[in-house]
Amino acid sequence: MLPHNPNPDFDLFLINHIVNLYAKCGSLDYARQLFDEMPDRNIVSWTALVSGYAQHGRPDGCFKVFREMLVWHRPTEFAFASVISACGGDGDCGRQVHALALKTSFDSCVFVGNALIMMYCRSCGGADEAWTVYESMEFPNLDSRNSMIAGFQVCGCGNRALELFSQMHFSGIWFDRATLVSILSCLCEMGDGLEYCFGLQCLIIKTGFISEIEVATAMVKAYSSLGGEVSDCYNAKQDPEEAILLFRLFL
């Protein structure tokens, strides 16, 4: 690409944007070709390519570029998060990257921690390892908590997900629709999930999340999976304040 358009005033900033554009659009061959033809590269160039391979399910390409980058640059937290997410359920590969993150002190970054949580939960149900990562995070954010709750759901640890959700309530930490969808998914796999569902429904109504299509769909699925009547989704007989208290007591 570049040889056909010789330009003595090479604009690294512009070319990085083009590499990133190709990578995000899934045109990874073009992104790699342009990257290889660049006379100069910086950490942004490498990270754009690593992220592109990870986002489009090309772990081999992601790891290859990441290894090449280590020769020239210290990876950023975004590069670490991308290569960890590319590990998927490969726990051995993920642990190697985790060890490198520990050595370079990037394990304390929220983006890296969130990626590690999901990686461990997807690899042989490593909920305990994921929880260790979560507890080691100095400043976990909502994404961290959502990742942990979703991870518990993936591992079939619904009770632990509900316990973390309860802790968020008692600590005054707000939640979002992703939190509720994960919690409702957990209830589908619990024998006593129906009683939780009634209390959670009133909480959803009180907080206005009932208008979110993802939350409403997850609630219908939960009632159906637990043997309840789908019509129950339209009936909220409890006072919302009482429902929140009841939901906490359940936990």
C-alpha positions as CSV (number, residue, x, y, z in Angstrom):
1,M,0.0,0.0,0.0
2,L,2.5,2.6,1.1
3,P,5.1,1.8,-1.6
4,H,2.6,2.7,-4.3
5,N,2.0,6.1,-2.6
6,P,5.5,7.3,-1.7
7,N,5.3,10.2,0.7
8,P,8.4,11.7,2.3
9,D,6.2,13.2,5.0
10,F,5.2,10.0,6.6
11,D,2.3,10.7,9.0
12,L,2.4,8.0,11.8
13,F,-0.7,9.4,13.5
14,L,-2.7,9.1,10.3
15,I,-1.4,5.6,9.3
16,N,-2.2,4.4,12.8
17,H,-5.8,5.5,12.4
18,I,-6.0,3.6,9.1
19,V,-4.5,0.4,10.6
20,N,-7.0,0.7,13.5
21,L,-9.9,1.3,11.0
22,Y,-9.0,-1.8,9.0
23,A,-8.6,-3.9,12.1
24,K,-11.9,-2.8,13.7
25,C,-13.7,-3.5,10.4
26,G,-12.3,-7.0,10.2
27,S,-10.0,-6.4,7.3
28,L,-7.1,-7.9,9.1
29,D,-5.0,-8.8,6.0
30,Y,-5.1,-5.2,4.9
31,A,-4.3,-4.0,8.4
32,R,-1.3,-6.4,8.6
33,Q,-0.1,-5.4,5.2
34,L,-0.2,-1.7,5.9
35,F,1.4,-2.3,9.3
36,D,4.3,-4.3,7.7
37,E,4.9,-1.5,5.2
38,M,5.2,1.2,7.8
39,P,8.7,2.7,8.0
40,D,8.1,3.5,11.7
41,R,5.7,2.1,14.3
42,N,4.9,3.0,17.9
43,I,3.0,1.3,20.7
44,V,-0.4,2.5,19.2
45,S,0.4,0.7,15.9
46,W,1.1,-2.6,17.7
47,T,-1.9,-2.3,20.1
48,A,-4.3,-1.6,17.2
49,L,-3.3,-4.8,15.4
50,V,-3.4,-6.9,18.6
51,S,-6.8,-5.7,19.5
52,G,-8.1,-6.2,15.9
53,Y,-7.0,-9.9,15.9
54,A,-8.6,-10.4,19.4
55,Q,-11.9,-8.7,18.5
56,H,-12.4,-10.8,15.4
57,G,-11.5,-14.2,16.9
58,R,-8.0,-14.7,15.5
59,P,-6.1,-15.8,18.6
60,D,-3.1,-17.1,16.6
61,G,-2.6,-13.8,14.9
62,C,-3.1,-11.9,18.2
63,F,-0.5,-13.9,20.0
64,K,2.0,-13.7,17.2
65,V,1.8,-9.9,17.0
66,F,1.9,-9.7,20.8
67,R,5.1,-11.7,20.9
68,E,6.6,-9.5,18.2
69,M,5.6,-6.4,20.2
70,L,7.4,-7.5,23.3
71,V,10.8,-7.2,21.5
72,W,10.2,-3.5,20.9
73,H,7.7,-2.2,23.4
74,R,6.2,-2.7,26.8
75,P,2.6,-3.6,26.2
76,T,-0.2,-1.3,27.4
77,E,-3.1,-2.4,29.5
78,F,-5.3,-2.5,26.4
79,A,-2.9,-4.9,24.6
80,F,-2.9,-7.1,27.7
81,A,-6.7,-7.1,28.0
82,S,-7.0,-7.9,24.3
83,V,-4.5,-10.9,24.3
84,I,-6.1,-12.2,27.5
85,S,-9.6,-12.1,26.0
86,A,-8.2,-13.9,22.9
87,C,-7.1,-16.8,25.2
88,G,-10.8,-17.7,25.6
89,G,-11.0,-21.0,27.5
90,D,-7.2,-21.8,27.2
91,G,-6.3,-21.5,30.9
92,D,-2.6,-22.4,30.3
93,C,-2.1,-19.6,27.8
94,G,-4.1,-17.2,30.0
95,R,-1.9,-18.0,33.0
96,Q,1.3,-17.3,31.0
97,V,-0.1,-13.8,30.0
98,H,-1.3,-13.3,33.6
99,A,2.3,-14.0,34.9
100,L,3.7,-11.4,32.5
101,A,1.1,-8.9,33.6
102,L,2.1,-9.6,37.2
103,K,5.8,-9.0,36.4
104,T,5.0,-5.7,34.6
105,S,2.5,-4.6,37.3
106,F,-0.3,-4.4,34.8
107,D,-2.4,-6.9,36.8
108,S,-3.6,-3.9,38.9
109,C,-5.2,-2.2,35.9
110,V,-9.0,-2.5,35.7
111,F,-9.1,-3.5,32.0
112,V,-6.6,-6.3,32.6
113,G,-8.4,-7.5,35.8
114,N,-11.8,-7.6,34.1
115,A,-10.3,-9.7,31.2
116,L,-8.6,-12.1,33.6
117,I,-11.9,-12.6,35.5
118,M,-13.7,-13.7,32.3
119,M,-10.7,-15.8,31.1
120,Y,-10.5,-17.8,34.3
121,C,-14.3,-18.3,34.4
122,R,-14.3,-19.7,30.9
123,S,-11.3,-22.0,31.4
124,C,-12.5,-25.1,33.2
125,G,-14.8,-23.2,35.5
126,G,-12.1,-21.4,37.4
127,A,-14.5,-19.3,39.6
128,D,-12.1,-19.4,42.5
129,E,-9.1,-18.1,40.5
130,A,-11.4,-15.4,39.0
131,W,-12.5,-14.4,42.5
132,T,-8.9,-14.1,43.6
133,V,-8.2,-11.7,40.8
134,Y,-11.4,-9.7,41.7
135,E,-10.4,-9.4,45.3
136,S,-6.9,-8.3,44.4
137,M,-8.3,-5.3,42.4
138,E,-7.8,-2.1,44.4
139,F,-10.5,-0.2,42.6
140,P,-13.0,-2.5,40.9
141,N,-15.6,-0.8,38.8
142,L,-19.1,-1.8,37.7
143,D,-17.6,-3.7,34.7
144,S,-15.5,-5.7,37.2
145,R,-18.5,-6.6,39.2
146,N,-20.5,-7.4,36.1
147,S,-17.7,-9.6,34.8
148,M,-17.5,-11.5,38.1
149,I,-21.3,-12.0,38.3
150,A,-21.4,-13.1,34.7
151,G,-18.4,-15.4,35.4
152,F,-20.2,-17.0,38.3
153,Q,-23.2,-17.6,36.0
154,V,-20.9,-19.2,33.4
155,C,-19.4,-21.5,36.1
156,G,-22.9,-22.5,37.5
157,C,-22.3,-20.6,40.8
158,G,-25.6,-18.8,40.9
159,N,-25.5,-18.5,44.7
160,R,-22.2,-16.7,44.7
161,A,-23.4,-14.3,42.0
162,L,-26.5,-13.5,44.2
163,E,-24.2,-13.0,47.2
164,L,-22.1,-10.5,45.2
165,F,-25.2,-8.7,44.0
166,S,-26.4,-8.4,47.6
167,Q,-23.0,-7.0,48.7
168,M,-23.4,-4.3,46.0
169,H,-26.8,-3.3,47.5
170,F,-25.5,-3.1,51.0
171,S,-22.5,-1.1,49.9
172,G,-24.7,1.3,48.0
173,I,-23.2,0.4,44.7
174,W,-25.4,0.9,41.7
175,F,-26.0,-1.7,39.0
176,D,-27.0,-1.7,35.3
177,R,-29.0,-3.8,32.9
178,A,-26.0,-6.1,32.3
179,T,-26.0,-6.9,36.0
180,L,-29.7,-7.7,36.0
181,V,-29.5,-9.9,32.9
182,S,-26.7,-11.9,34.5
183,I,-28.6,-12.3,37.8
184,L,-31.8,-13.4,36.0
185,S,-29.8,-15.9,34.0
186,C,-28.4,-17.3,37.2
187,L,-31.9,-17.7,38.6
188,C,-32.8,-20.0,35.6
189,E,-30.4,-22.6,36.9
190,M,-31.4,-22.5,40.6
191,G,-34.0,-24.8,42.0
192,D,-35.3,-22.1,44.3
193,G,-34.9,-19.3,41.8
194,L,-38.7,-18.5,41.4
195,E,-39.0,-16.9,44.9
196,Y,-36.0,-14.7,44.1
197,C,-37.5,-13.8,40.8
198,F,-40.6,-12.3,42.4
199,G,-38.5,-10.0,44.6
200,L,-36.1,-9.1,41.8
201,Q,-39.0,-8.2,39.5
202,C,-40.2,-5.5,42.0
203,L,-36.7,-4.2,42.2
204,I,-36.5,-4.0,38.4
205,I,-39.8,-2.1,38.3
206,K,-38.8,0.3,41.0
207,T,-35.5,1.2,39.3
208,G,-37.1,1.6,35.9
209,F,-35.1,-1.2,34.2
210,I,-38.4,-3.0,33.2
211,S,-38.4,-0.7,30.1
212,E,-35.1,-2.2,29.0
213,I,-35.9,-4.9,26.4
214,E,-32.9,-7.1,27.4
215,V,-34.0,-7.1,31.1
216,A,-37.6,-7.8,30.2
217,T,-36.7,-10.7,27.9
218,A,-34.4,-12.2,30.6
219,M,-37.2,-11.9,33.1
220,V,-39.7,-13.7,30.9
221,K,-37.1,-16.4,30.2
222,A,-36.4,-16.8,34.0
223,Y,-40.1,-17.2,34.8
224,S,-40.5,-19.7,32.0
225,S,-37.5,-21.8,33.0
226,L,-38.5,-21.9,36.6
227,G,-42.0,-23.1,35.9
228,G,-43.7,-19.8,36.7
229,E,-46.4,-18.1,34.7
230,V,-45.2,-15.6,32.1
231,S,-48.2,-13.5,33.1
232,D,-46.4,-13.0,36.5
233,C,-44.1,-10.6,34.6
234,Y,-47.0,-8.2,34.4
235,N,-48.0,-8.4,38.0
236,A,-46.1,-6.6,40.8
237,K,-48.2,-7.0,43.9
238,Q,-45.5,-6.2,46.4
239,D,-44.6,-2.8,47.5
240,P,-41.2,-2.0,45.9
241,E,-39.5,-1.1,49.2
242,E,-40.7,-4.3,50.8
243,A,-39.5,-6.2,47.7
244,I,-36.0,-4.8,48.1
245,L,-35.9,-5.8,51.8
246,L,-37.3,-9.3,51.0
247,F,-34.7,-9.8,48.2
248,R,-32.0,-9.0,50.7
249,L,-33.4,-11.4,53.3
250,F,-33.4,-14.2,50.7
251,L,-29.7,-13.8,50.3
